[in-house]
Amino acid sequence: MSADKVTGGGKLKNLECLFTWEVDKDDINDLKAVPEKLLDRIKFCPRKYHATYFNILAFVSHLQGKADTALEYLGKSKALLKEDKRDKADFLVTYSSFAWLHHHLGNLDAMETYLGKVKSTCEGREIAVEAEKGWSFLRLGAKFYPRAKESFQKALEAEPDSVSYNVGYAVVLYRLEELVRKDAKVKPKDRLAAKQLQRALDLDPTNAEVMVLLALKLQHLNPSKSRELIQKALTKCPDTPQITRYIATYFGREGSTEESLEILEEAAKRAPNSSFLYNQIGLCHWQKMIDMKSDGSSAGGAEVKAAAAESIRFFRKTVELKPSNTPAWVHLAEAYKESRQLERAEPIFTRLLSDESLTDAERQHCHTKYGNFLMYLRKNHAKAIEQFKKAYKIRIDCGDRSLARGKLMMLAGQKSKIRAKEGDDILAFLSAVDKQDRQPAPAPAPAAAAHLCADKMTGGGELKSLEMLEEAAKRYPDSSSLYNQIGLCHWQKMIDMKSGGLSAGGAEVKAATAESIRFFHKSVKLKPSNTPAWMHLAEAYIESGQLGRAEPIFTRLLSDESLTDADQQHCHTKYGIFLMYQRKNNAKAIEQLKKAYKIRNDCGYRSQARAKLMKLAGQKSKIRAKEGDDILAFLSAVDKQ
């Protein structure tokens, strides 16, 4: 319930603060994590925003039933505003919060005192209130971003050159665009956020947060400027949480491990006590290990072992510098698991899960990862189910929750590994947790069914997706899209099995791959123009070692002049990777990857093509130095355009 609904009207109806702005507690995602993030911002961000953050902390403390703490935070806000000799209007939200909270606590004399102070702060109050609303809504999470945007727009109408308002507006535009990034039809260069971020940076050239957000927006449009901004931000704030979170996103999207390592190692020389930087270096070595295994290197090979050992070394350094870094502890446990040091991995999970200070998101992440560990490494399905259930009970909808659900569905269907009653119990549990959100829906048409099931499969519920798709396929036996999605479900099962430690040559993995081939083949037979399904079929043939069947699909598709630019880019990228890893023909691979990168359709395939070209340019043992230089010159020329 929002705070103002408690008090109703009367003397408090005109107060301006979070307690009266219709903020619903249930709309704040991971409420427990909000104070830590705000305290980090108070520690690292400019002082001019601290009073606002103390006001938000007071509101959150009230929601958590900590009235005394709430009053303490409001006291800090008031003291800060006085020390900085701020305008009277800047006190309005703090005084309003005091009045509301004292009324709630029954301190009527104190309430009257602050109501009097509110009345005396009239001049300029509208702009001050809109600015405070903007920053407050921005810090409370995604459901409040539209309201933050509206408030910053109103503030900018009054003061268009305000640094603070322009920065806030730029940040909220970035956040809103990221929420719809994958589905947005508008091209990145035409979006408002990039333009507003550039304006904010022009007004405040030292703002590292704006630097990294603009870098993320320009990452695939202007890579050289993007890297320059990241390097500046790392130099300025190598270990500032709100900056480093975005830099982690940059490196996660970059794909070029060697280039990322170079930037990070240079930054670590300047900030040798940065926990964040060592964690990112560890992740780069971890990605190198994954790439080697994807390229066909044995898990027990010297290079793979060396990369895993390096990741462990840097993750250990990370947690030594910052023992409260939960994600780094989980990374360390995963690295120990990879190197089969199970006796070192498991205590990390159990110790983390006994830590009551973990946020809900961190706890959910730990339960999911520990469940995977128990399921695949310890083969203890009962305990794995227990962990996945705990993860799924935490109602934060993210990848970890989806993964936990998918694993529970998988276990429920494995009658050979658990008793029938246990499988029924899992389904009953999921049904009970989902009951609040579930609404009956009419039977979908084939395309709608395929999209619906694709969403569920992406969320980790492969078995549930299969059930839905197979039911839909009975009603629509001539639907190419349905058979394509059924094939993708079997493909995802194969990936999960391999991720869980099953051998690529194992019977279960082979069976799942064969089923995906069967359904992809049926899909293209029904609709020969289904280019994505042809690509899936080629990938499945590669997985099963049938290279002689995979390659003709690529060459035939690329001779089809009716292909869209997006389909061509997809084909060139996948064929380039095929030539690079399966045929070991780097010259032809470079040719295909260049063609993919030339198509100015900014998406994952273009980024992947660039990353592979960068990787080849750095592999002096596999190509001549001149070829590496030619690749870099090519990328530079395309990027300039």
C-alpha positions as CSV (number, residue, x, y, z in Angstrom):
1,M,0.0,0.0,0.0
2,S,1.3,3.5,-0.8
3,A,2.2,5.6,2.2
4,D,-0.4,8.4,1.5
5,K,-3.2,5.9,1.6
6,V,-2.5,5.4,5.2
7,T,-2.9,9.0,6.2
8,G,-5.6,10.2,3.8
9,G,-6.2,13.9,3.3
10,G,-6.3,16.6,6.0
11,K,-3.2,18.6,6.8
12,L,-0.9,16.2,5.0
13,K,-2.6,16.1,1.6
14,N,-0.3,18.8,0.1
15,L,3.0,17.3,1.3
16,E,5.5,16.5,-1.4
17,C,7.6,13.4,-0.6
18,L,7.9,9.7,-1.4
19,F,5.4,9.0,1.4
20,T,2.7,10.9,-0.6
21,W,3.7,10.1,-4.3
22,E,1.8,6.9,-4.7
23,V,4.8,4.5,-4.4
24,D,3.7,0.9,-3.9
25,K,6.1,-1.2,-2.0
26,D,5.5,-4.2,-4.2
27,D,6.6,-2.2,-7.3
28,I,10.2,-1.8,-5.9
29,N,12.2,-4.7,-7.2
30,D,14.5,-6.3,-4.5
31,L,13.8,-3.8,-1.8
32,K,16.5,-5.3,0.4
33,A,19.2,-4.3,-2.1
34,V,18.1,-0.6,-2.4
35,P,19.9,0.7,0.7
36,E,23.3,-0.8,-0.2
37,K,23.1,0.8,-3.7
38,L,22.2,4.1,-2.3
39,L,24.9,4.0,0.4
40,D,27.4,3.2,-2.4
41,R,26.2,6.3,-4.3
42,I,26.5,8.4,-1.2
43,K,30.1,7.2,-0.8
44,F,31.1,7.7,-4.4
45,C,28.7,10.2,-6.1
46,P,28.7,14.0,-6.0
47,R,27.6,15.5,-2.7
48,K,24.8,17.5,-4.3
49,Y,22.7,14.3,-4.7
50,H,23.3,13.0,-1.1
51,A,20.3,14.7,0.5
52,T,18.0,13.1,-2.1
53,Y,19.5,9.7,-1.4
54,F,19.1,10.1,2.4
55,N,15.4,10.9,1.8
56,I,14.9,7.7,-0.3
57,L,16.7,5.7,2.5
58,A,14.3,7.2,5.0
59,F,11.4,6.0,2.9
60,V,12.8,2.5,2.4
61,S,13.6,2.3,6.1
62,H,10.0,3.1,6.9
63,L,8.8,0.4,4.5
64,Q,11.1,-2.1,6.3
65,G,9.5,-1.1,9.7
66,K,12.6,0.9,10.9
67,A,11.1,4.2,12.0
68,D,14.1,5.3,14.1
69,T,16.5,4.7,11.1
70,A,14.1,6.6,8.9
71,L,14.3,9.7,11.2
72,E,18.1,9.4,11.4
73,Y,18.3,9.5,7.6
74,L,16.0,12.5,7.4
75,G,18.2,14.2,10.0
76,K,21.3,13.6,7.8
77,S,19.4,15.0,4.8
78,K,18.5,18.2,6.7
79,A,22.0,18.7,8.1
80,L,23.6,18.3,4.7
81,L,21.2,20.8,3.1
82,K,22.0,23.3,5.9
83,E,25.8,22.8,5.6
84,D,25.7,23.4,1.9
85,K,23.4,26.4,2.3
86,R,20.9,25.2,-0.2
87,D,17.9,27.1,-1.4
88,K,14.8,27.0,0.7
89,A,12.9,25.0,-2.0
90,D,15.5,22.2,-1.7
91,F,14.3,21.6,1.9
92,L,10.7,21.0,0.9
93,V,10.8,17.2,0.3
94,T,12.9,16.6,3.5
95,Y,10.5,18.7,5.6
96,S,7.5,17.0,4.0
97,S,9.0,13.6,4.9
98,F,9.5,14.7,8.5
99,A,5.9,15.9,8.8
100,W,4.5,12.7,7.3
101,L,6.7,10.4,9.4
102,H,6.0,12.2,12.7
103,H,2.3,12.1,12.0
104,H,2.6,8.3,11.4
105,L,4.5,7.9,14.7
106,G,2.0,10.1,16.6
107,N,4.4,12.9,17.3
108,L,1.9,15.6,16.6
109,D,3.9,18.6,18.0
110,A,6.9,17.7,15.7
111,M,4.5,17.2,12.8
112,E,3.1,20.7,13.3
113,T,6.6,22.1,13.4
114,Y,7.5,20.6,10.1
115,L,4.2,21.5,8.5
116,G,5.1,25.1,9.4
117,K,8.5,24.7,7.7
118,V,6.8,23.3,4.6
119,K,4.6,26.4,4.3
120,S,7.6,28.7,4.4
121,T,9.3,26.9,1.5
122,C,7.1,28.0,-1.4
123,E,9.3,29.9,-3.9
124,G,10.6,27.7,-6.7
125,R,9.0,24.6,-5.2
126,E,7.6,23.1,-8.4
127,I,11.0,22.7,-10.1
128,A,12.6,21.4,-6.9
129,V,9.8,18.9,-6.5
130,E,10.0,17.6,-10.1
131,A,13.8,17.2,-9.8
132,E,13.5,15.3,-6.5
133,K,10.8,13.1,-8.0
134,G,13.0,12.4,-11.0
135,W,16.0,11.2,-9.0
136,S,13.8,9.3,-6.5
137,F,11.9,7.4,-9.1
138,L,15.0,6.7,-11.0
139,R,16.6,5.0,-8.0
140,L,13.5,2.9,-7.1
141,G,13.6,0.7,-10.2
142,A,12.2,0.0,-13.6
143,K,8.5,0.4,-12.8
144,F,9.1,4.0,-11.9
145,Y,11.3,5.0,-14.9
146,P,8.3,6.5,-16.9
147,R,7.5,8.7,-13.9
148,A,11.2,9.7,-13.6
149,K,11.3,10.6,-17.3
150,E,8.2,12.8,-17.0
151,S,9.5,14.6,-13.9
152,F,12.9,15.4,-15.6
153,Q,11.1,16.6,-18.7
154,K,9.1,19.1,-16.6
155,A,12.2,20.2,-14.7
156,L,14.1,20.8,-18.1
157,E,11.3,22.8,-19.5
158,A,12.0,25.3,-16.6
159,E,15.8,25.0,-16.7
160,P,17.0,23.5,-20.0
161,D,20.7,23.9,-19.3
162,S,20.7,22.4,-15.8
163,V,23.5,19.8,-15.5
164,S,21.7,17.7,-12.9
165,Y,18.4,17.6,-14.9
166,N,20.1,16.8,-18.2
167,V,22.1,14.0,-16.6
168,G,19.1,12.5,-14.9
169,Y,17.0,12.7,-18.1
170,A,19.9,11.0,-20.0
171,V,20.2,8.2,-17.5
172,V,16.5,7.4,-17.4
173,L,16.2,7.5,-21.2
174,Y,19.1,5.0,-21.3
175,R,17.3,2.7,-18.8
176,L,14.0,2.8,-20.6
177,E,15.7,2.0,-24.0
178,E,17.5,-0.9,-22.4
179,L,14.2,-2.4,-21.2
180,V,13.0,-2.6,-24.8
181,R,16.4,-3.0,-26.5
182,K,15.8,-6.4,-28.0
183,D,12.4,-5.6,-29.4
184,A,12.8,-2.0,-30.4
185,K,12.4,-1.4,-34.2
186,V,14.1,2.1,-34.1
187,K,17.8,2.0,-34.9
188,P,20.3,2.9,-32.1
189,K,21.5,6.0,-33.8
190,D,18.0,7.4,-34.0
191,R,17.2,6.8,-30.3
192,L,16.9,9.7,-27.9
193,A,19.3,8.4,-25.2
194,A,22.5,8.6,-27.2
195,K,21.8,12.2,-28.1
196,Q,20.8,13.1,-24.6
197,L,23.9,11.4,-23.1
198,Q,26.1,13.3,-25.4
199,R,24.4,16.6,-24.3
200,A,24.8,15.6,-20.7
201,L,28.5,14.8,-21.2
202,D,29.0,18.2,-23.0
203,L,27.6,19.9,-19.9
204,D,29.5,17.7,-17.5
205,P,32.6,16.3,-19.2
206,T,33.9,14.6,-16.0
207,N,30.8,12.5,-15.3
208,A,32.0,8.9,-15.5
209,E,28.5,7.4,-15.3
210,V,27.4,9.3,-18.4
211,M,30.7,8.3,-20.1
212,V,30.0,4.6,-19.7
213,L,26.4,4.8,-20.7
214,L,27.3,6.7,-23.9
215,A,30.0,4.1,-24.5
216,L,27.4,1.3,-24.3
217,K,25.2,3.2,-26.7
218,L,28.1,3.6,-29.2
219,Q,29.7,0.2,-28.7
220,H,28.7,-1.1,-32.1
221,L,28.1,2.2,-33.9
222,N,31.5,3.8,-33.1
223,P,33.7,1.2,-31.4
224,S,36.8,3.4,-31.2
225,K,35.0,6.3,-29.4
226,S,33.2,3.7,-27.2
227,R,36.6,2.2,-26.1
228,E,38.0,5.6,-25.5
229,L,35.1,6.5,-23.1
230,I,35.5,3.2,-21.2
231,Q,39.2,3.8,-20.7
232,K,38.6,7.4,-19.5
233,A,35.9,6.1,-17.1
234,L,38.2,3.3,-15.8
235,T,41.0,5.9,-15.2
236,K,38.6,8.2,-13.3
237,C,36.6,5.6,-11.3
238,P,38.3,2.1,-11.4
239,D,36.3,0.8,-8.4
240,T,33.1,2.8,-8.2
241,P,30.2,0.3,-8.0
242,Q,27.7,2.2,-10.1
243,I,30.3,2.8,-12.8
244,T,31.9,-0.6,-12.8
245,R,28.5,-2.3,-13.2
246,Y,28.1,-0.7,-16.5
247,I,31.7,-1.4,-17.5
248,A,31.1,-5.0,-16.8
249,T,28.1,-4.9,-19.2
250,Y,30.4,-3.3,-21.8
251,F,33.0,-6.1,-21.5
252,G,30.2,-8.7,-21.5
253,R,29.0,-7.4,-24.9
254,E,32.4,-6.8,-26.4
255,G,33.2,-10.4,-27.2
256,S,36.9,-9.7,-27.8
257,T,38.6,-11.2,-24.8
258,E,42.2,-10.2,-25.6
259,E,41.2,-6.6,-26.2
260,S,39.2,-6.6,-23.0
261,L,42.1,-8.1,-21.0
262,E,44.5,-5.4,-22.4
263,I,42.2,-2.6,-21.2
264,L,41.6,-4.2,-17.8
265,E,45.2,-5.1,-17.1
266,E,46.2,-1.5,-17.9
267,A,43.5,-0.2,-15.5
268,A,44.6,-2.6,-12.8
269,K,48.1,-1.1,-12.8
270,R,46.6,2.2,-12.0
271,A,44.2,0.7,-9.4
272,P,46.0,-2.3,-7.9
273,N,43.4,-2.6,-5.0
274,S,40.3,-2.7,-7.3
275,S,38.2,-5.8,-6.5
276,F,36.1,-5.1,-9.6
277,L,39.0,-5.1,-12.0
278,Y,40.4,-8.4,-10.8
279,N,36.9,-9.9,-11.0
280,Q,36.6,-8.8,-14.7
281,I,40.1,-10.1,-15.5
282,G,39.0,-13.4,-14.0
283,L,35.9,-13.4,-16.2
284,C,38.0,-12.8,-19.3
285,H,40.2,-15.8,-18.5
286,W,37.0,-17.8,-17.9
287,Q,35.7,-16.7,-21.3
288,K,39.0,-17.8,-22.9
289,M,38.5,-21.2,-21.3
290,I,35.0,-21.4,-22.7
291,D,36.1,-20.3,-26.2
292,M,38.9,-23.0,-26.2
293,K,36.4,-25.7,-25.3
294,S,34.0,-24.4,-28.0
295,D,36.8,-24.6,-30.5
296,G,37.3,-28.3,-29.7
297,S,40.0,-28.2,-27.1
298,S,39.8,-30.9,-24.5
299,A,38.6,-29.9,-21.0
300,G,41.8,-31.6,-19.7
301,G,44.1,-29.9,-22.2
302,A,47.0,-27.7,-20.9
303,E,45.6,-24.4,-22.4
304,V,42.1,-25.0,-20.9
305,K,43.6,-25.9,-17.5
306,A,45.8,-22.8,-17.6
307,A,42.9,-20.5,-18.4
308,A,40.8,-22.0,-15.6
309,A,43.7,-21.7,-13.2
310,E,44.1,-18.0,-14.1
311,S,40.4,-17.3,-13.5
312,I,40.6,-18.9,-10.1
313,R,43.7,-16.8,-9.3
314,F,41.9,-13.5,-10.1
315,F,38.6,-14.5,-8.5
316,R,40.5,-15.3,-5.3
317,K,42.2,-11.9,-5.4
318,T,38.8,-10.3,-5.9
319,V,37.3,-11.8,-2.8
320,E,40.4,-11.2,-0.7
321,L,40.1,-7.5,-1.5
322,K,36.3,-7.4,-1.1
323,P,35.0,-10.4,0.9
324,S,31.4,-9.1,0.5
325,N,31.6,-9.5,-3.3
326,T,29.0,-12.3,-3.6
327,P,29.1,-12.6,-7.5
328,A,32.9,-13.1,-7.3
329,W,32.5,-15.8,-4.7
330,V,30.0,-17.6,-7.0
331,H,32.4,-17.2,-10.0
332,L,35.2,-18.7,-7.8
333,A,33.0,-21.6,-6.9
334,E,32.1,-22.2,-10.6
335,A,35.8,-22.1,-11.5
336,Y,36.7,-24.6,-8.8
337,K,33.8,-26.8,-10.1
338,E,35.3,-26.6,-13.6
339,S,38.7,-27.7,-12.4
340,R,37.0,-30.5,-10.4
341,Q,38.0,-29.0,-7.0
342,L,34.6,-29.9,-5.7
343,E,35.7,-29.9,-2.1
344,R,36.6,-26.2,-2.5
345,A,33.5,-25.2,-4.5
346,E,30.8,-26.6,-2.2
347,P,31.7,-24.8,1.0
348,I,31.5,-21.5,-0.9
349,F,27.8,-22.2,-1.7
350,T,26.9,-23.3,1.8
351,R,28.7,-20.4,3.5
352,L,27.0,-17.8,1.2
353,L,23.6,-19.3,1.8
354,S,24.1,-19.0,5.5
355,D,24.8,-15.3,5.2
356,E,21.6,-13.4,6.2
357,S,22.9,-10.1,4.7
358,L,22.5,-11.4,1.1
359,T,20.0,-9.6,-1.0
360,D,17.1,-11.6,-2.5
361,A,18.7,-11.5,-5.9
362,E,22.1,-12.8,-4.6
363,R,20.3,-15.5,-2.6
364,Q,18.3,-16.6,-5.7
365,H,21.5,-16.7,-7.7
366,C,23.3,-18.8,-5.1
367,H,20.4,-21.3,-4.8
368,T,20.3,-21.8,-8.6
369,K,24.0,-22.3,-9.0
370,Y,24.2,-24.6,-6.0
371,G,21.2,-26.6,-7.4
372,N,23.1,-27.1,-10.6
373,F,26.2,-28.2,-8.7
374,L,24.2,-30.7,-6.7
375,M,22.3,-31.9,-9.8
376,Y,25.3,-32.5,-12.1
377,L,28.4,-32.9,-10.0
378,R,27.0,-34.5,-6.8
379,K,24.2,-36.4,-8.6
380,N,22.0,-35.5,-5.6
381,H,18.7,-34.8,-7.1
382,A,16.7,-34.5,-3.9
383,K,19.0,-31.7,-2.6
384,A,19.1,-30.1,-6.0
385,I,15.3,-29.9,-6.1
386,E,15.4,-28.3,-2.7
387,Q,17.7,-25.5,-3.9
388,F,15.8,-24.9,-7.1
389,K,12.6,-24.6,-5.2
390,K,14.1,-22.0,-2.9
391,A,15.4,-20.1,-5.9
392,Y,12.0,-20.2,-7.6
393,K,10.2,-19.1,-4.5
394,I,12.1,-15.7,-4.6
395,R,9.8,-13.7,-6.8
396,I,12.5,-11.8,-8.8
397,D,11.9,-12.6,-12.4
398,C,15.3,-13.0,-14.0
399,G,17.5,-15.6,-15.7
400,D,18.2,-17.4,-12.4
401,R,14.5,-17.9,-11.6
402,S,13.8,-19.1,-15.2
403,L,16.7,-21.5,-15.0
404,A,15.6,-22.9,-11.6
405,R,12.1,-23.5,-13.1
406,G,13.6,-25.1,-16.2
407,K,15.7,-27.5,-14.1
408,L,12.7,-28.4,-11.9
409,M,10.7,-29.2,-15.1
410,M,13.6,-31.3,-16.4
411,L,13.8,-33.2,-13.1
412,A,10.1,-33.7,-13.0
413,G,10.2,-35.4,-16.4
414,Q,13.2,-37.7,-15.6
415,K,11.3,-40.7,-14.2
416,S,14.5,-42.8,-14.2
417,K,16.2,-40.4,-11.8
418,I,13.5,-39.5,-9.3
419,R,10.3,-41.3,-8.1
420,A,7.0,-40.5,-9.8
421,K,5.6,-38.9,-6.6
422,E,8.6,-36.5,-6.5
423,G,7.9,-35.5,-10.1
424,D,4.3,-34.8,-9.2
425,D,5.4,-32.9,-6.1
426,I,7.6,-30.6,-8.3
427,L,4.7,-29.9,-10.7
428,A,2.4,-29.2,-7.8
429,F,4.9,-26.8,-6.2
430,L,5.4,-24.9,-9.5
431,S,1.6,-24.8,-10.0
432,A,1.1,-23.4,-6.5
433,V,3.8,-20.7,-7.0
434,D,2.5,-19.7,-10.4
435,K,-1.1,-19.7,-9.4
436,Q,-1.3,-16.0,-8.6
437,D,-0.1,-15.0,-12.1
438,R,-1.7,-17.8,-14.2
439,Q,-4.7,-16.8,-16.3
440,P,-6.6,-19.3,-18.6
441,A,-6.0,-18.5,-22.3
442,P,-7.7,-19.7,-25.5
443,A,-5.8,-22.1,-27.7
444,P,-3.3,-20.0,-29.8
445,A,-2.9,-20.1,-33.5
446,P,0.2,-21.8,-34.8
447,A,2.4,-18.7,-35.1
448,A,1.2,-17.4,-31.7
449,A,1.8,-20.8,-30.1
450,A,5.3,-20.9,-31.5
451,H,6.2,-17.4,-30.2
452,L,4.6,-18.2,-26.8
453,C,6.6,-21.4,-26.5
454,A,9.7,-19.7,-27.7
455,D,9.4,-17.3,-24.8
456,K,8.9,-20.1,-22.3
457,M,11.8,-22.0,-23.7
458,T,14.1,-19.0,-23.4
459,G,12.9,-18.8,-19.8
460,G,14.2,-22.3,-19.2
461,G,11.0,-24.4,-19.3
462,E,12.0,-26.7,-22.2
463,L,9.8,-29.6,-21.2
464,K,6.8,-27.3,-20.6
465,S,7.4,-25.8,-24.0
466,L,7.5,-29.2,-25.6
467,E,4.2,-30.1,-24.1
468,M,2.6,-27.0,-25.4
469,L,4.2,-27.2,-28.9
470,E,3.3,-30.9,-29.3
471,E,-0.3,-30.1,-28.4
472,A,-0.4,-27.2,-30.9
473,A,1.3,-29.4,-33.6
474,K,-1.6,-31.9,-33.3
475,R,-4.0,-29.1,-34.2
476,Y,-1.8,-27.6,-36.8
477,P,0.2,-30.4,-38.4
478,D,1.4,-28.3,-41.3
479,S,2.9,-25.5,-39.3
480,S,6.6,-25.0,-40.1
481,S,7.1,-22.6,-37.2
482,L,5.9,-25.1,-34.7
483,Y,8.2,-27.8,-35.8
484,N,11.1,-25.3,-35.8
485,Q,10.3,-24.5,-32.2
486,I,10.1,-28.1,-31.2
487,G,13.5,-28.6,-32.8
488,L,14.8,-25.7,-30.7
489,C,13.5,-27.3,-27.5
490,H,15.4,-30.5,-28.2
491,W,18.5,-28.3,-29.1
492,Q,18.2,-26.5,-25.7
493,K,17.9,-29.9,-24.0
494,M,21.2,-30.9,-25.7
495,I,22.9,-27.7,-24.5
496,D,21.7,-28.1,-20.9
497,M,23.0,-31.7,-20.9
498,K,26.5,-30.6,-22.1
499,S,26.5,-27.7,-19.6
500,G,25.7,-30.2,-16.9
501,G,28.8,-32.2,-17.7
502,L,27.5,-34.9,-20.0
503,S,29.8,-35.9,-22.9
504,A,29.1,-34.6,-26.4
505,G,29.3,-38.2,-27.5
506,G,27.0,-39.5,-24.8
507,A,23.8,-41.3,-25.8
508,E,21.4,-38.7,-24.3
509,V,23.2,-35.7,-26.0
510,K,23.2,-37.6,-29.3
511,A,19.5,-38.4,-29.0
512,A,18.6,-34.7,-28.3
513,T,20.7,-33.6,-31.3
514,A,19.1,-36.2,-33.6
515,E,15.6,-35.1,-32.5
516,S,16.4,-31.4,-33.2
517,I,17.7,-32.4,-36.7
518,R,14.5,-34.4,-37.3
519,F,12.2,-31.4,-36.5
520,F,14.3,-28.8,-38.2
521,H,14.2,-31.0,-41.3
522,K,10.4,-31.2,-41.1
523,S,10.2,-27.4,-40.7
524,V,12.2,-26.6,-43.9
525,K,10.4,-29.4,-45.8
526,L,7.0,-27.7,-45.0
527,K,8.4,-24.2,-45.7
528,P,11.6,-24.2,-47.8
529,S,11.9,-20.3,-47.4
530,N,12.3,-20.6,-43.6
531,T,15.9,-19.3,-43.5
532,P,16.2,-19.4,-39.6
533,A,15.1,-23.1,-39.7
534,W,17.7,-23.9,-42.3
535,M,20.4,-22.2,-40.2
536,H,19.3,-24.2,-37.1
537,L,19.5,-27.4,-39.2
538,A,23.0,-26.5,-40.3
539,E,24.1,-25.9,-36.7
540,A,22.5,-29.2,-35.6
541,Y,24.4,-31.1,-38.4
542,I,27.6,-29.5,-37.2
543,E,26.9,-30.6,-33.7
544,S,26.4,-34.2,-34.8
545,G,29.6,-34.1,-36.9
546,Q,27.8,-34.2,-40.3
547,L,29.8,-31.4,-41.8
548,G,29.2,-32.6,-45.4
549,R,25.5,-31.9,-44.8
550,A,26.0,-28.6,-43.0
551,E,28.2,-26.7,-45.5
552,P,25.9,-27.0,-48.6
553,I,23.1,-25.3,-46.5
554,F,25.3,-22.3,-46.0
555,T,26.5,-22.0,-49.6
556,R,23.0,-22.5,-51.0
557,L,21.5,-19.9,-48.7
558,L,24.2,-17.3,-49.5
559,S,23.5,-17.8,-53.3
560,D,19.8,-16.8,-52.7
561,E,19.4,-13.2,-53.8
562,S,16.0,-12.9,-52.0
563,L,17.6,-13.1,-48.6
564,T,17.1,-10.0,-46.4
565,D,20.2,-8.2,-45.1
566,A,19.6,-9.6,-41.6
567,D,19.4,-13.2,-43.0
568,Q,22.5,-12.7,-45.1
569,Q,24.4,-11.3,-42.1
570,H,23.3,-14.3,-40.0
571,C,24.4,-16.7,-42.7
572,H,27.8,-15.1,-43.3
573,T,28.5,-15.0,-39.5
574,K,27.6,-18.6,-38.9
575,Y,29.4,-19.9,-42.1
576,G,32.5,-17.9,-41.0
577,I,32.5,-19.6,-37.6
578,F,32.0,-23.0,-39.3
579,L,35.0,-22.3,-41.6
580,M,37.1,-21.0,-38.7
581,Y,36.5,-23.9,-36.3
582,Q,35.4,-26.9,-38.3
583,R,37.3,-26.4,-41.6
584,K,40.2,-24.6,-40.0
585,N,40.2,-22.3,-43.1
586,N,40.9,-18.9,-41.6
587,A,41.3,-17.1,-44.9
588,K,37.7,-18.1,-46.0
589,A,36.4,-17.5,-42.5
590,I,37.8,-13.9,-42.6
591,E,36.1,-13.4,-45.9
592,Q,32.7,-14.4,-44.6
593,L,33.1,-12.5,-41.3
594,K,34.0,-9.4,-43.2
595,K,30.9,-9.7,-45.3
596,A,28.8,-10.0,-42.2
597,Y,30.4,-7.0,-40.6
598,K,29.9,-4.9,-43.7
599,I,26.1,-5.2,-43.4
600,R,25.2,-2.3,-41.2
601,N,22.5,-4.1,-39.3
602,D,23.6,-3.7,-35.6
603,C,22.7,-6.9,-33.8
604,G,24.4,-9.8,-32.1
605,Y,25.6,-11.4,-35.4
606,R,27.5,-8.2,-36.4
607,S,29.1,-8.0,-32.9
608,Q,30.0,-11.7,-33.1
609,A,31.6,-11.2,-36.6
610,R,33.7,-8.3,-35.3
611,A,34.8,-10.3,-32.2
612,K,35.9,-13.2,-34.3
613,L,37.8,-10.9,-36.7
614,M,39.5,-9.3,-33.7
615,K,40.4,-12.8,-32.4
616,L,41.9,-13.8,-35.7
617,A,43.8,-10.6,-36.0
618,G,45.5,-11.4,-32.7
619,Q,46.3,-15.0,-33.5
620,K,49.8,-14.5,-35.1
621,S,50.4,-18.2,-35.0
622,K,47.4,-18.9,-37.3
623,I,47.6,-16.0,-39.8
624,R,50.4,-13.8,-41.2
625,A,51.1,-10.5,-39.5
626,K,50.0,-8.6,-42.7
627,E,46.6,-10.4,-42.6
628,G,46.1,-9.3,-39.0
629,D,46.9,-5.7,-40.0
630,D,44.5,-6.0,-42.9
631,I,41.7,-7.1,-40.6
632,L,42.3,-4.1,-38.2
633,A,42.4,-1.7,-41.2
634,F,39.2,-3.2,-42.5
635,L,37.4,-2.8,-39.2
636,S,38.7,0.8,-38.8
637,A,37.5,1.7,-42.3
638,V,34.0,0.3,-41.7
639,D,33.8,1.9,-38.3
640,K,34.6,5.3,-39.7
641,Q,31.7,5.1,-42.1
